[in-house]
Amino acid sequence: MPIPTRTCTRAVVVAERVRAGGEVLQLTAARSLSRERRPVPEAAANEVVVAPLAVGLCGTDLHAWRGRLDRCPIVPTHDGVAEVIEVGPGGDTSLLGRRVVIDPVDACGACTSCRRGHVGVCTDGGYLGMTIDGLLAERVALPAARVVRVPNHISDMDATVLEPVAIGCRIVALTQALGSQPAACVIIGGGPLGLLVGSVLLHVGWSVTVVEPQPARRKIAEQLRMSAVAPDDVSDSRAHLVVETSAAAPGTAAALRAAAPGAVVVILGRSTGGMSSAEILLRELTVVGLRGGSGFYAAAVQLVANGAVTPSAVISHIFDRNDVERAFAAHDGDASPLRAVLRR
């Protein structure tokens, strides 16, 4: 099934227009969260105010928790579902009371990157929970163009893991643009990102193998109808599409081993490992880095609504929003959650 193309009709947006208010929780240093009361924001023209209902803790949030902060202090998280409680003057009042997911990328819409469709690297942009405040707040004001309605039959839990699905949709669009026909695909890393990207690719016809060291995660991949192998069992040079999600140097090395000559290699994890120009040149690899799935959230919602992908399959732990410190800290133990959700 073809994936719809990017839907990017946003007006010019200034990153700092996103405003978190009421009680907010912010990271002030590695493994240090504080609560703060801020003025409750009001919706200006072309804006909405949302009340987050549930948010997921993704790998980016955990990197921030452990000290890789793009900005400090910061209100973390970006992958969640919220209810629209206010619409700005002249806005679409049919949004009131509706559940929505939020495209986390702020973009100016006018720079060279935006005009070429690379809104994730907008020179004046930002990203919820990383460079601008995110969703761990009672209220968040943001541009109305950034919200995507969630049908009633999609659960809050499914709606908290939409970013990996949107990224999967973006990868499908990329491979279609490059003329790559579905064939053998290897996903490096069996976390929520790898499992759900793999689910999207499986849906459109790719034969997906997940490379993951943890047996429990390999079992989930198999339950989602993908093959799964340990890193030592990676077959050399057989995949026409490789997606690296592990953010670890061994993952980058495994991605290179798995790629067939002429393959497309998509990098989603920020690792310390590198790829030599000789390897890329002599094997004619197409290496692409992708920062998120901005513009593909409507397509992601549609896939979930149709039953093609079930994001909640990767949720292992649910915490009350008041237990946010415990939720983050749980990822520092031996039995780290696969995907944790905070709900109010």
C-alpha positions as CSV (number, residue, x, y, z in Angstrom):
1,M,0.0,0.0,0.0
2,P,1.5,3.4,-1.0
3,I,2.2,5.8,1.8
4,P,0.8,9.3,1.3
5,T,3.4,12.0,0.6
6,R,4.5,14.5,3.2
7,T,1.7,16.8,4.4
8,C,3.5,20.0,5.1
9,T,1.1,23.0,4.8
10,R,2.2,24.9,7.9
11,A,2.4,28.6,7.9
12,V,5.6,30.4,9.1
13,V,6.2,29.4,12.7
14,V,8.5,30.8,15.3
15,A,9.9,28.1,17.5
16,E,9.4,29.9,20.8
17,R,5.6,30.2,20.1
18,V,5.2,26.9,21.8
19,R,4.4,27.7,25.4
20,A,4.0,25.2,28.2
21,G,2.0,26.4,31.2
22,G,0.2,25.3,34.4
23,E,2.3,22.8,36.2
24,V,5.2,21.8,34.1
25,L,8.0,19.3,34.8
26,Q,11.4,20.1,33.5
27,L,14.8,18.5,33.3
28,T,17.3,20.8,35.1
29,A,20.3,18.5,34.8
30,A,21.0,14.8,34.2
31,R,18.5,12.7,36.2
32,S,17.1,15.8,37.9
33,L,13.4,16.9,37.4
34,S,11.7,19.8,39.0
35,R,8.1,21.1,39.1
36,E,7.2,24.6,38.3
37,R,4.0,26.7,38.0
38,R,3.8,28.9,35.0
39,P,1.0,31.1,33.6
40,V,-1.6,29.1,31.7
41,P,-1.1,30.0,28.0
42,E,-3.9,31.4,25.8
43,A,-4.4,30.6,22.1
44,A,-3.4,33.4,19.8
45,A,-4.5,33.5,16.1
46,N,-3.6,30.2,14.3
47,E,-2.9,28.5,17.6
48,V,-4.6,25.9,19.8
49,V,-4.1,25.1,23.5
50,V,-4.0,21.4,24.3
51,A,-4.1,19.4,27.5
52,P,-1.8,16.4,27.2
53,L,-3.6,13.1,28.1
54,A,-0.7,10.7,27.8
55,V,2.9,10.9,26.6
56,G,5.5,8.3,25.8
57,L,9.1,8.2,26.9
58,C,11.2,7.6,23.8
59,G,14.9,7.1,23.3
60,T,15.5,10.8,22.8
61,D,13.9,11.6,26.2
62,L,16.1,8.9,27.9
63,H,19.2,10.4,26.3
64,A,18.2,13.8,27.8
65,W,17.5,12.2,31.2
66,R,21.0,10.7,31.1
67,G,22.6,14.1,30.3
68,R,22.6,14.6,26.6
69,L,20.6,17.8,26.8
70,D,20.2,20.1,23.8
71,R,18.9,22.8,26.1
72,C,18.7,23.0,29.9
73,P,16.3,23.4,31.6
74,I,13.8,21.8,29.2
75,V,10.2,20.4,29.5
76,P,10.8,16.9,27.9
77,T,8.7,14.6,25.7
78,H,7.1,15.0,22.3
79,D,5.3,11.8,21.5
80,G,1.9,12.0,23.0
81,V,-1.9,12.5,22.7
82,A,-3.7,15.6,23.9
83,E,-7.2,17.2,24.0
84,V,-7.7,20.5,22.3
85,I,-9.3,22.8,24.9
86,E,-9.0,26.2,23.2
87,V,-8.8,27.5,19.7
88,G,-7.4,30.9,18.8
89,P,-9.4,33.7,17.1
90,G,-10.7,32.6,13.7
91,G,-9.6,29.0,14.2
92,D,-11.3,25.8,13.5
93,T,-13.7,25.4,16.4
94,S,-14.5,21.8,15.4
95,L,-11.1,20.9,17.0
96,L,-12.5,21.7,20.5
97,G,-12.7,18.6,22.6
98,R,-11.0,16.5,20.0
99,R,-8.0,14.3,20.7
100,V,-4.9,15.1,18.6
101,V,-1.3,14.1,18.1
102,I,1.3,16.7,17.6
103,D,4.0,17.1,14.9
104,P,7.0,17.9,17.1
105,V,9.0,19.9,14.6
106,D,8.8,23.7,14.4
107,A,9.8,25.1,11.1
108,C,9.9,28.5,9.5
109,G,8.5,27.3,6.2
110,A,10.7,29.8,4.3
111,C,14.4,28.8,4.5
112,T,16.1,26.7,1.9
113,S,15.8,23.5,4.0
114,C,12.0,24.0,4.5
115,R,11.5,24.8,0.8
116,R,13.3,21.5,-0.1
117,G,11.1,19.5,2.4
118,H,13.8,19.1,5.1
119,V,11.9,20.8,7.8
120,G,13.7,18.8,10.5
121,V,16.8,20.8,9.8
122,C,15.1,24.2,9.5
123,T,17.7,26.9,10.3
124,D,15.1,28.7,12.6
125,G,13.3,25.6,13.8
126,G,13.1,23.5,16.9
127,Y,11.9,20.2,18.3
128,L,9.5,19.6,21.2
129,G,11.2,18.3,24.3
130,M,14.7,18.9,22.9
131,T,15.3,22.5,21.9
132,I,11.9,23.9,22.9
133,D,9.6,22.9,25.7
134,G,7.6,19.7,25.2
135,L,4.5,18.0,26.5
136,L,5.1,17.3,30.2
137,A,2.8,20.2,31.2
138,E,-0.8,20.8,32.0
139,R,-1.3,23.0,29.0
140,V,0.6,23.6,25.8
141,A,-0.1,26.4,23.3
142,L,1.2,25.7,19.7
143,P,0.3,26.3,16.1
144,A,-2.9,24.7,15.0
145,A,-1.2,23.5,11.8
146,R,0.9,21.1,14.0
147,V,-2.0,19.0,15.3
148,V,-3.5,15.9,13.6
149,R,-6.9,14.5,14.7
150,V,-7.0,11.1,16.2
151,P,-10.1,8.9,15.4
152,N,-12.2,7.8,18.4
153,H,-11.3,4.1,17.8
154,I,-7.5,4.7,18.2
155,S,-6.6,4.3,21.9
156,D,-4.6,6.8,23.9
157,M,-1.9,4.2,24.2
158,D,-1.6,3.7,20.5
159,A,-1.5,7.5,20.0
160,T,1.5,7.9,22.3
161,V,3.8,5.9,19.9
162,L,3.1,7.7,16.6
163,E,6.5,9.1,15.9
164,P,8.1,5.7,15.0
165,V,5.1,5.0,12.6
166,A,5.5,8.5,11.0
167,I,9.2,7.8,10.5
168,G,8.4,4.5,8.9
169,C,6.0,6.3,6.5
170,R,8.8,8.7,5.7
171,I,11.2,5.9,4.9
172,V,8.6,4.3,2.6
173,A,8.2,7.6,0.8
174,L,12.0,7.9,0.5
175,T,12.4,4.4,-0.9
176,Q,9.6,5.0,-3.4
177,A,11.3,8.3,-4.5
178,L,14.6,6.4,-5.0
179,G,12.8,3.7,-7.0
180,S,13.6,0.9,-4.5
181,Q,11.2,-2.0,-4.8
182,P,10.4,-3.9,-1.6
183,A,12.9,-6.7,-1.0
184,A,15.1,-7.7,1.9
185,C,15.3,-5.2,4.7
186,V,17.3,-5.3,7.9
187,I,16.5,-3.2,11.0
188,I,19.3,-2.7,13.4
189,G,17.8,-2.5,16.9
190,G,14.6,-4.0,18.3
191,G,13.5,-1.1,20.4
192,P,10.1,0.7,19.8
193,L,11.6,2.7,16.9
194,G,13.0,-0.3,15.1
195,L,9.9,-2.5,15.8
196,L,7.4,0.0,14.5
197,V,9.4,1.2,11.5
198,G,9.8,-2.5,10.7
199,S,6.0,-3.0,11.0
200,V,5.4,-0.2,8.5
201,L,7.9,-1.6,6.0
202,L,6.5,-5.1,6.4
203,H,3.0,-3.7,5.7
204,V,4.1,-2.3,2.3
205,G,5.9,-5.5,1.2
206,W,9.4,-5.5,2.6
207,S,10.8,-8.7,4.1
208,V,12.0,-7.5,7.4
209,T,14.6,-8.9,9.8
210,V,15.3,-7.2,13.1
211,V,18.8,-7.5,14.6
212,E,18.6,-7.3,18.4
213,P,20.8,-8.6,21.2
214,Q,17.9,-9.0,23.8
215,P,15.9,-12.3,23.4
216,A,12.7,-10.6,24.8
217,R,12.8,-8.0,22.1
218,R,13.5,-10.5,19.4
219,K,10.4,-12.4,20.6
220,I,8.2,-9.2,20.2
221,A,9.6,-8.8,16.6
222,E,8.5,-12.3,15.8
223,Q,5.1,-11.7,17.3
224,L,4.8,-8.7,14.9
225,R,5.6,-11.2,12.0
226,M,9.2,-10.1,11.4
227,S,12.2,-12.3,11.5
228,A,14.7,-11.6,14.3
229,V,18.3,-12.5,14.8
230,A,21.1,-11.8,17.3
231,P,23.9,-9.4,16.2
232,D,26.3,-12.3,15.7
233,D,23.9,-13.9,13.2
234,V,23.7,-10.9,10.8
235,S,24.1,-12.0,7.2
236,D,26.6,-10.1,5.2
237,S,25.7,-8.0,2.2
238,R,22.1,-9.2,1.6
239,A,19.7,-6.3,2.5
240,H,18.5,-3.8,-0.1
241,L,17.4,-1.5,2.7
242,V,19.1,-1.2,6.1
243,V,17.7,1.0,8.9
244,E,20.0,1.7,11.8
245,T,18.1,2.6,15.1
246,S,20.5,1.5,17.8
247,A,22.5,4.7,18.2
248,A,25.5,2.5,19.1
249,A,28.8,2.0,17.2
250,P,28.3,-1.8,16.9
251,G,24.9,-1.1,15.3
252,T,26.5,1.1,12.6
253,A,29.1,-1.6,11.9
254,A,26.3,-4.2,11.6
255,A,24.3,-1.9,9.3
256,L,27.3,-1.8,6.9
257,R,27.8,-5.6,7.1
258,A,24.1,-6.2,6.2
259,A,23.9,-3.8,3.3
260,A,24.1,-5.3,-0.2
261,P,25.9,-3.4,-3.0
262,G,23.6,-0.5,-4.1
263,A,21.6,-0.6,-0.9
264,V,19.9,2.3,0.9
265,V,21.1,2.8,4.4
266,V,18.9,4.9,6.7
267,I,20.5,6.3,9.8
268,L,18.1,7.1,12.7
269,G,20.4,6.6,15.7
270,R,23.0,9.1,16.7
271,S,26.0,6.8,17.4
272,T,29.7,7.4,17.7
273,G,30.3,4.8,14.9
274,G,31.2,6.0,11.4
275,M,31.1,4.8,7.8
276,S,34.2,5.3,5.6
277,S,33.8,7.0,2.3
278,A,35.6,4.0,0.7
279,E,32.8,1.6,1.8
280,I,30.1,4.0,0.6
281,L,31.8,4.6,-2.7
282,L,33.0,1.1,-3.6
283,R,29.6,-0.5,-2.8
284,E,27.6,2.4,-4.2
285,L,25.5,2.8,-1.0
286,T,22.9,5.5,-0.6
287,V,23.2,6.7,3.0
288,V,20.5,9.0,4.4
289,G,20.1,10.5,7.8
290,L,16.5,11.2,8.9
291,R,15.6,13.4,11.9
292,G,12.0,12.3,12.7
293,G,8.8,11.9,10.7
294,S,7.6,15.5,10.4
295,G,4.8,15.8,7.8
296,F,3.9,12.2,8.0
297,Y,1.8,12.1,11.1
298,A,-1.5,12.1,9.2
299,A,-0.3,9.0,7.2
300,A,0.8,7.4,10.5
301,V,-2.7,8.0,12.0
302,Q,-4.3,6.5,8.9
303,L,-2.1,3.3,9.2
304,V,-3.1,2.8,12.8
305,A,-6.8,3.6,12.1
306,N,-6.8,0.9,9.4
307,G,-5.3,-1.7,11.7
308,A,-2.1,-2.0,9.7
309,V,0.1,-1.1,12.6
310,T,-0.5,-1.4,16.4
311,P,1.9,0.9,18.2
312,S,0.8,-0.1,21.7
313,A,2.4,-3.5,21.1
314,V,5.7,-2.0,22.2
315,I,4.3,-0.5,25.4
316,S,5.5,-2.4,28.4
317,H,5.0,0.0,31.4
318,I,2.3,2.6,32.2
319,F,2.9,5.2,34.9
320,D,0.8,7.9,36.4
321,R,2.0,11.4,35.4
322,N,2.8,12.1,39.1
323,D,5.3,9.2,39.0
324,V,7.4,10.8,36.3
325,E,10.7,10.5,38.3
326,R,10.0,6.8,38.8
327,A,9.2,6.3,35.1
328,F,12.5,7.8,34.0
329,A,14.5,6.1,36.7
330,A,13.1,2.7,35.7
331,H,15.1,2.9,32.5
332,D,18.4,2.9,34.5
333,G,17.8,-0.6,36.0
334,D,18.5,-4.0,34.6
335,A,14.8,-4.5,33.6
336,S,14.4,-1.4,31.6
337,P,11.0,-0.8,30.1
338,L,10.7,-1.3,26.3
339,R,8.4,1.7,26.1
340,A,6.9,3.6,29.1
341,V,3.9,5.8,29.0
342,L,2.9,8.6,31.4
343,R,-0.9,9.3,31.6
344,R,-2.8,11.7,33.7
